[in-house]
Amino acid sequence: MGRSALGGGRSTLAAMANPPDDVVVLHDGPWSHRFVSANGSRFHVVEVGTGPLVLFLHGFPEYWWTWRHQLEPLAEAGYHVVAVDLRGYGASDKPPRGYDGFTLASDVSGLIRALGERDAMLVGHDWGGALAWATAAFHPRQVRRMVVIGSPHPLRLRAAIAGDPRGQLAASRTLFTFQTPRYEHRVTANDAAYVESLFEKWAGPRWRETDDYAQYTRACRVAIQIPQAAFCAMEYYRWSLRSLTRPTGWRYAKLMQADITAPTLQLHGADDTYLLPRTAEGSSRYVTGGYEWQVLDGVGHFPQAEQPDLVTEELLRWAKAS
């Protein structure tokens, strides 16, 4: 299954002659691709290594490939490493519903069981971080340890949007923009140029000057054009805002007040202009297990890509502390 959109299979240009299909995210590497059924959906996972499970959860506008620098080093250190395309992304199923916080956390819980494990160290970035927080709150026995990257606790983010109008509210304008019906067509227009604009706004300047940045952002532009992927990505944002005035949102907020007992490492770019460091820092109030906070200097919203070696070192340190 190892055909790659960036080489070793159909070229990106050939794939883009028509809307791309799932093959564009099946990048070659020292891992295997397979599909796992969990929580009523089929998920594409990338898997390497044996040992305790480390499950990687990506954010927007990305897919599993965001963890390309971390997968092999953790596998070599003795871990069963899995990166998943979240519901609606990449080669995973793209159902029209199920983008609420409860279903998404159940996706993660179901994946852990479907992978044959009782628990996992969760590593989540952006939306993947929000899912890690929710899984640790709703399914605490399945979360052994946790690393959250560029992602405040969801209740902390809500409070900051309401209480920091010149800071987090202004930085969160995409949350409100994405409520527009059919905005997914804007996201995919002009070869998904909008995705490139988000990376330019959110990424740190040093990474933007590298070949890795150019290659990765191009891959994300292709992946978001897989039919229905952009619509599904918008649904995450739409539920998060629209649920605020609905009973399901009130229940979610109440349950998210649960103590996070899993030891949690929180990494955040000092130059993150999308989810501000001061917003994320307040997340510690929800963690009763071991907790560590680190701000990464000169890094924007994508630490795992901008400083991959540093992030890998921190993941290994945190995993081995268990």
N, C-alpha and C positions, 0 to 999 in steps of 0.2 A: 504493500500500500504506500510505498515511499515516493511517489511522484511529487515533484516540488514545483511550486509556482515561480521559484527564483532560480531554477536550474535542475537538470536531471529529469525533465519531463516536458510538458508543453510550456512554451515561454509565456510570460505574462502578457505580451502583446497578442499572442494567439488566443489566450484565454479570454481577453477582453474584446475580441471580435463580436462576441455575444455576451450576455450577462454571465459572469463566472459561476461555476458550480463548485461543489465541495472540494474538488481536487486541488484548488489553489491553496488550501491550508495544510496539505499533507506534505510538509517539508521533510526532506531526508535528514537523517542524523543518527546518532548512536542510541536511538530510541525506537520503539515500535508504536504503530497506530492501531487502535482497535475501537470498537463501539460497545458501550455498556448501557444496559437498561436499568433505569432507576427512577422511582417516583413517577412511573407512567410515561416516561420519555426516554429517548435514546440519545446518549451523549458520546461525543467523540473525545477520546482521551489519548494522551501521549504518555508512554510508560517506559521506565528504565530502572534497573536495580532491584535489589531485594533487601528486606529488612523492615523496620517500622515505617509506616506510611507517612509520607509528606505530600499533602494535596495542595496544589497551586491553583488559585482562583484569580482570573484576570479582571480588568476593568474596561471602561469605554474610552476610546473607540478601538479596542484591541481584540485579541483572541489569544489562544494558548502560547503563541510564539513570543509573547512578551517575556517569557521565562527561559528563553533559549540559552542564556548564559549561566543559569543556575542549575539546570536539570542534571547534567553529567557530573559536576563536582559533588553534588549531594548523593548521587547514586554511587560514586566511587568511595564515598565516606561510609557506605553501608546502609543506605535507606532505599525503600521502595518509593520512587518518586513518580508522581502522576500530575500532569497538567491537563486541565479539562477546558473544552470550549463550553462556556456557560449556556444555559437555555437561550435559544435564539441566535447564537453566534456560531461562526465558523461552520463546521460540519455536523454540529449537534442539531437536534430537532428544533423546529421553529413553529411551535403551536401558537394560535392566536391569543391564548390566555395563559395565565400562570405566572405573571410577572409581579405578583405581590410578595411582600416580605416573608410570609409564611411558606408559600410554595417554594420560593427560591432557597430558603433555609432547609426545607425538606429535600430539595434536590441534593444539597451537599450531604445531608445525613444519609440519604439513600445511596449516594455514590460510595460513601465509606463502606457501607454494608455490601454493596455490589462488588466492590473490589476485594472482598474477603477479609476485611479488617474490622476490628471492634472500635478502634479510635484512630485519630490522625493528628499530626501537627498541621494546622491550617496556615497557609501563607496567602494572604489576600491583598490585592492592590485596588484602590479606587472602589468600584462596585464590588469587586471581589472581597475587599476589606469589609464593606458593609455586610456582605453575606457571612463572612467569618464572625463578625460581631453577633449577628442574629443566630447563627448556628450554635455559638457558644452559650447564648442565652436560652435558646429553646431546647437544645440537645446537649447539655453540658457533659454528659458521660462520654460522648463521642469525640470531644475535643481535648486532646492530650496537652497540647501547647499551642500557642498562636503567635504569628507574626503579622502585624497589620502595617501596611505601607501606604502612605499618602491617603489615609481614610479615617476621618474622625468617627467616633461612636455616633450612630444615627441620631440619638437624642441630643448629643452635643452639637451636631450639625444643625438640627432644627432650632435649638436655642440660639445659636450664633447667627443664623439667618434672620431670626426675629429681633435679636438684641444688638446686632453689629451692622447697621445699615450701610455705613461707608466702607465696611470691610467685607465680611463674608456674604452679605446680601448682594452687594455690587459684584463680587466675584462669582456669584451663583446665577448670573443672568441666563446661562444656558438652560438651567432647570426650568425657567419660565418660558424661554423660547421653544423648548421641546414640547410644550403643551399644545402648540399650534397643530391643528389637524393636518395630516399628510405632510408634516415637516420632513419626514423621511426622504421625500423626493428632493428636497433642498440638500439634504446630506449627501445623496448619491449623484447629484447633478455635476456635470463637467468632470467626469471621472473622479467623483468624490473629492473635489478640491476643498470642500468644507472641512474634511478630516485633516487635511494638511494644515489648514489655518488653525485648527485647535492645537495641533502639536506645536506650531510656531508660537502660540500664545502661552502654552502650559509648560513646555520643555525648557530646561536650563540652556543657556547660550553655548556652553562648551560642547554639549552633545550635538546641538544643531549643526555644528561645523564638521561633523564626522561622516564617513561613508556608512557607518552602521545606522545612523539616523536616517539617511536618505533611503537605504535599503528597507529599513523597518517601516517607515511611514508609507512607503510605496506599497508594501505588503498589506498594511492595514487598509489602505484605500481600496485595494482589490477585494479584500475579504468583506468589507462592509457592503459591497455591491452584490454579494451572493443574494439571490432573491429572498426577500422577507427579512434579511438580517438587520437592515436599518430600521424597519418598522418595529421589530422586536426590541432593539436597543432603545428606541424611544419609549416603549411601554414601561421599562424600568422607571424612567423619570416621571412618566405620567401617573403611575400608581403612587409614587412617593409623595407627590404634591396633592393629587386629588383625594387621596385617602385621608388627608388631614381632617376633613369635615365629615367623615363617614365612620360608622361604628367599627368597621374592620381596621381603620387606621387608629382609632382610640384604643382598641384591644392590642394592636401591635405596640403602641407606645407604652401601654401598661406592662406588657410582658417584657419589653426591652429594658425595663428598670431592674430586671433580675441581676444579681451579682454575677460577674464573670469570674469564675473560679480558676479557669485555665491560666497558667503563667503566660503573660502577654508582653511581647516586645513590640514597641511602636516606633517605626522609622518614618521620618518626614523630611522632605526637602525644604531647606531654609528659603528657597526661592520659588516655592510652589505658589503660583498666583491664582490657582483655581480653588483648592481647598487649603485655606491659610493655616500656617503652623499654629497660630494662636487659637484657632478653632479646634484643631486636633489635640492640642496639649491638654485641654480640659477633659479628655476621655478617661483619664486615670480614676476619676471618681466612681466609675462603674466597675472597676476591677478590684477584686478582693484577693485574688491570687498574686503571685509575684508579678511585678510590673517594672518595666524599664522604658524610658523615653529617650530617643536620640534624634537630634536635628542634624541633618547632613548639609554642611556648608557647600554653597555653589551648585546645589542640585534643585531641579524643578519638580514637576509632578510625577516623573517616571524614574525613581531612584534605581530600580532593578536594571534599567537600560543605561542610565546616565553614569552610574558608578557600580557596574556589575560585580567587580571583584570585591568591593567593600560590602555590598549587600550579601553576596555569597558567604563571605567570612562571618557576617553577623548571623545568618541563617544557621550555619554550621555550629557556631558557638551556642546559639539558643537551643538547637536540637540536642546537642551533646550534654546540655545542662540537665536534661530530664533523667 
